[in-house]
C-alpha cells in the first residue's frame, strides 16, 4: 500500500515537524506502507503543502495519508469534512499515528468526537494549552478523552457553576 505523510508546524506543542515525521515514518514501516511523498508545512502558513497533497490525491499515487494526530490534519470540523470527503472520493483514507483507531464503524465515531473536541478547545483559549499538552503526552485515546472531559467539566463548572454527568 502506498502512503503520503502530512505533518505541520504546531506552535503550542513540543512535538516538532521533524519528530512528527519520525513517528509517521515509524508507523508506515510498522504497517508496511510504501511512502510516496512527504508534505511538510513548517510554519504557520496557508498550508501550501497540505493543499498540494489534496490536489495530488487526484493522481492516485497513494491510497493512505498518514498524519501524526487529528489536530495536525485540521482543528476545524467543517474543513476536515471537506478535505476528507475529497480524499475519500479519490479512494484515500486518513490514518493517525497518535490517534490510531481500529478500522471499523466505531472509528468514525471516534474521529468525530476528537474533531469536535479539538474545535471546542480551539474556541476556548482558557483550556486550550492544558488539553493540547495532554494530547501530546498520551498514547491512548480513552485516557485523552477522560482527561479532556475532566478539564472541560472543571472549566464549565468554574464558568457557569454547572455539574455535568459523564454519560456517553
N, C-alpha and C positions, 0 to 999 in steps of 0.2 A: 504494500500500500504506500502511496506517495503522499507526502505531507509538506505543508508550508508551516513555518514558525512565525508567529507575530509576537513581538514584545514592544512595550512602550515605557517611556520615562514615567516615573512616579515620584513626584516631589514630596509626598508625605510618607514615604516608606524607606526602609533601609535596604530594600531589595533593588539593586541596580539593574540596568538593562543587561549588563554582562552576566550577572547572576541568573536573571530570568532565562537568558539564552542557554546557560549551562544546564539549568534544570529542565528546560524544554528539550534540549539535545539528549539528555539522560533518559527522559521519558520516551522520546522517539526510539532510542536504542532498545529500551526495555520492551516496547510494544512492537518492535520490528518495522518501524516506519522508515521509508527512504526519504530523506529531507531533500526537497527540490529547491526550495528558496527560503531565505530568512528575511523578514521585513521588520526593520527596527526604526521606531520613532524615538530619537534620542532626547528630544527636548519637548517642552510644552509647545507644540506646533499645531498646525492644521491637519495633522495626521496624514501626511502625504504618503507614507509607506503603507498605512492601513488602506487608504483609497486605492493605491496601486495594487495591493493584494486583492481587493474586492474586484477591481477591473480585470486583473489577470485570471481570476477564477473562471471567467468565460472561456479561457483556453483549455480548461480541463487538464491542467498539468499535475494537479494534486487533488486528492479526494478528502483530505482532512486538514484542518487548520489547528495547530497546537498553540495554545495560549497559556501563559503562566497561571493566571487566575481570572475569574469572572470580571473583576473590575478593570483588568487590562484590556479586555475586548471593548467594554463600554460600561459607563455608570448610568446610562440613560436607557430605560426600558424601551422607549419608542425607537430610538436609534438602533438598539440591539435587535429589535424585531425586524426592522427594515433590512439591516445587513445580514442577519441570519437567514431571512427569507430569500434574499438574493443568492446567498451561498447554497441554500437548500435547493433552489431552482437549478443550480449547477451540480447537484448531487454531491455537495461538500458538507461534511459535518464539522462542528467545532468541538474540541475537547480541551479540558483544562487540567493542567498539571496539579495544582493545589486543590482543586475542587473536583477531582476525578470521581465521577459517578458511574454506577453500573448502567450500561445502555439498555434500559427498559423504560416502560411508561413513567415510572417514578422519577426518572432523571429530568423529565420535562417539568415536573412539579418543583424539583429542587432548583433547577435553573431559574424558574420564575420567582421562587422565594428569595434566592440570592440576589437576583437583579432588582427585585422590589426593595429589599433591604438596602442595597447599595444606593438606590435612588433616594430612599428616605434619609440615609446617612448623609448623602451629598447635600441635601437641602437643610440639614440640621447641623450646623458647624460646631455646636456645643459638644456633641458626642462623636463627631467625625474622627478625630485623631485617635481616640481610645479604641474605637471599633476597628479602624484600619490596622492599628498595631496588633490587635487580636488576630485578624485575618492573616497577617504576615507571619505570625509566630506559631500558627496552628496547622496541623496536617489533617484535621478531622472535621468534616462538615457539621456533625452533630454537636461537637464542642463549640464550634464557631456560632452555630445557631443559638445554643443555650446561653453563651456569653453575650451575644448580641441582644437577645431577648432581655436578659438581666439588666444590661446597660440601658436599653430603651425603656424598660419598666422604671428604673431609678430616675431617668431623665423626665419621664412623663409624670411620675409621682411628684417630683420636685416642682415641676412647672404647673401642674394642674391639681395636685393632691388627689389623684385618681389611682385606684388599685386595679390592676389588670389580672385576669385569670389566665393562666397558661393553658390554653385549650387549642389543640390542632387536630 
